[in-house]
């Protein structure tokens, strides 16, 4: 069963990235990590680890910095085919 679900997941990732982009996938992974940390703290009396917070801040800052500048698209005329 694990193999079937893994195959489905990795097949669906290509569709998800082509429709939404890698940024949305990173935000989804970030959200899942934060929720798992909160569930661990509140349901299982887990310890808060500052590394989770550092990773959260780093990933959010990375997405913001990436989104500040418009992407540069190359035209076929500007590419040198030498």
N, C-alpha and C positions, 0 to 999 in steps of 0.2 A: 504494500500500500504506500509506503514511504517513497519508493521509486516512482510510482505512478504520479503521486502528488508533486514530487520534485521535477519530473519531466513536464508536467502541466505548468508549474510555476515558471520554469526557465523558458518555456515556449511562449507564455503570456508576457513575460518581461519585454520581449522584442516589440510586441504590439503596444504595450503600455508606453515604452520610451518613444516609439515613433509617433504616437498620438499626443502625449503629454510632455515629453522631454525628460531629460535626466534630472533636472532640477526638482520636478515634482516627485520623482522617485526618491531623491535624497530627503525631501521633506517628509515623505511617507515613512522612510526608515527612521528618521529622527523622531517623528511622532510615536512610532511603535516603541522605540527605546525609552522615551520619556514615560509613556504609559506603563511599560513593564517595570520601570524603576518605581513609579508611584504605587503600583499594585504590590510590589515586593515590600515596600515600606509599610503600607497601611494594612495589607492582608496578612503578611507573614512576619511582621515585625523586623524587617530587614534594616540594615544600617544604610544611612545616606552616605554615598561616596562622592566626594567632591570632583572626581574624575568625570562622572556623568554630567555635572553642571558645566565643567570646562569643555567637554565635547559638544554639549548643546550650544554653548555660546560660540565656540569655534565654527561649528557648522552653519549657524545662523549668520554669523559675520561673513563667512565665505560666500554664502548665497547672495547676501546684500552686495558685497564687493563685485561679484560676478554680474549682477543685474544692473550695476551703475552705468556700464558702457554698452552701447549698441554693438552687435556683432559686425564684423567686417566681412562682406561678401565679395568674392572674387568673380569678376566677369570673365567670360571666355577670351575676350580681347586683351585683358590685362595679364593673362598667364603666358609666360614665355615657354614655348615648346621646343627649345633648342636641345 
